[in-house]
Amino acid sequence: MKIQRTLPPAAAPVSLRSLFHGLKTLLLGKNETGKRLEELKAYFNVKHTFFVSSGKVGLYVILTALKSLSIGKRQVVIPAYTCFSVPSAVVKAGLEVALCDINPETFDFDYGGLDSVLNEKTLCVVPNHLFGIPADMDRIREICARKKIFIVEDAAQAMGGTYRGRKLGTLGDVGFFSLGRGKNITCGGGGIVVTDSDDIAEAVSKEHRKLDSPCFFEDVKDLWTLLLMTVFLHPSLYWLPAGIPFLELGQTSFHEDFPVRRLSRMKVAVLKDWKDQLERLNRQRSRVTASWITRLGLQGERMSSAPCLRMPVLADSTSCREKFYSASSKRGLGVSSLYPSPINEITQLRGKWNGKAFVSAKRVSERLLTLPTHTFVCEKDQDEIMKCWALCHG
């Protein structure tokens, strides 16, 4: 543990005003859920919105609902490189994970192979706007419309982003967002489901009614945790939680047994100024993303227009990645790796694809690093990161 200015890899600061509003709601028992849901409907221009306890729970509820609408279809097609929470939700919903390799330049599906993955058992396709970079939704919609397959948008890392003038998460049949720590905005943990389909909304609502709400003491614990997160997220103090191994900050894991709940009233209250927060934080991410694109000499229309939650870069080799990561970590620069393997190499899922290799997903897992884009990143931080990059790629 080294005491120094340390950037978190991703950050969505919560204001003291929001925390106070959460405390007041906790003590007085006021319920603002209906008001927040109406605000979300207006912002996303959709007819139906739901709060749940995490983005992963949002996907689970969606999949369970779609399963009830399409009897006999059991396969869910996801990218071979994505957050481990995605296959976790698929398995918990009692469905089968089907994989499509990715394009390593866009982190979107490899569309040359997507058609061969789809079949009569396919329930839905889950495009992933990884890092906030939009997937090619026009192409996905054309393919899925032709085959009458649902589209479930994974916009967990893309709240507030757009694609051809429309909000990400609203371009498929149903979408979900994450309100977890380090996402576009946070209330300490939570998720949102959005859809314009009455049939899907009815099925989702049926599943949502089965969910319990957190108890008072869980809310107290969550508010205390959120307060500590807010304090120690600042670069002057982040060295402390970053140096405590058991906190497992930034680690991703596969768990098919996770709690499924509604979002608590307290966390809904913390979201009082969510729209202003979201737009302000995303503007900052867009500025830093544009700066990284210029500094690194990158190209790509979809990336340049996105408020990247983190800036993805592929090192020339695994050894280059390790050198860059080591050098930047020593300086507390917020550079991080992401998911440690493609989905087919998750221990609990191995053997399901008969040894099939997902070459691009594997390459990305071995070479990917992400650079911070959040509001704490200053020009000096970027200069220092570029020095580390040049040292390892010069």
C-alpha positions, 0 to 999 in steps of 0.5 A: 500500500503506497500513500499517493494520489491514486485515480480510480479506474472509473468513478461516478461521484455522488454529491453530499446533497444526494446522500442527505436526500437518501438519509432523509428518505430513509428516516421519513419513509418517503417514496419517490419511486413513481416520480423517478420512473416517470422522469426516466420514461420522459428521458428515454422516450419509452412507455415502461421503466422498472427499478431493480437492485442491479444491472445483472438483476435487470437482465435476469428479470428480462430473460425470465420475462422473455422466456415466458413469451417464447416457449421452447426458445432457450439460447441467449447469444452474447459476445464472447468477451463481456462482463461475467455478470451477463452469463451469470444472469443467463444461467440463473434464468435457466437459459443457455449461453451461446457465444459469438466472437467479437471484432477486436477493433469495435468490441462489437459482435463479429457479424461474419459469424453471428448468423451461424450462431442463430437458430430456431432455439435462439430466444434473444441476442444481447448486444453490448455497448461495452465502455459506452461504445455503441454496437451496430444496432442497425445491423443487429436489428436487421438480422434479428427482425429477419429471424424474429429474435428479441434484442436485449440491449446491454447498456450497463456501461452506456447510460446517456449515450446515443446511436443515430440520435436515439438513446442507447438502451431503447433501440432493441425490444428491451434494454437495461442499465447499471447504477453500480459503482463506477458506472455512468451514475450511481446510487451505490448499486442498482439497475433500470429496465426500459422497454416500449413494448407493452407485451414485454412490459407486462411480462417484466412487471409480472416478474418484478412483482415477485421481487422483495425490497431491501429491509431498513437495516440493509438500507442503513448499511448501503447508505453507510457504504455509499458515504464511505465510497464517496469519501474514498473515491477522491484521488487523495484517498483512493490509495487506501481502498485500492490497497486492501485486497479483500475489497476486490475492487475492479474484479469480476466474477461469475456467480449464478446465485445472486440476490434478486430484489427491487431497488430500495427507496433510499437508493431511489432518493439518492438519484434525485438529481440523476439527469443533471449528474448524468449529463455533467459526468458524461460531458466530462467523459466525452472530453477526456475520451476525445483527448485520448483519441487525439493523444493515441492517434485512434480512429473510429466514428462510434468511439469518438462520439461516445462518452466512454466509461473507460477508454479501451486500448489494446497493447501490442502484446501481452508483455507490453500490456503487463509493462504498461500496467505495472508502470502506471499502477506504481504511479496510481494512474487508474489504468486497469485491465478488465475481464480476465478471460473470454466467456468460454474460459469461465471455470463453471462454463468450460466444456459447453463449446466443445473446445471451440476457440473464440480467437478475437475474444481471447486476444482482447482479454490478453491485451486490453487495458482501459484508461480513466475518463472520469471527472478526476482525470486531469491533463497531468494524469494524461501526460503521465499515462502517455509517458508510461505508454511510450515507455512500453511501446516506444 
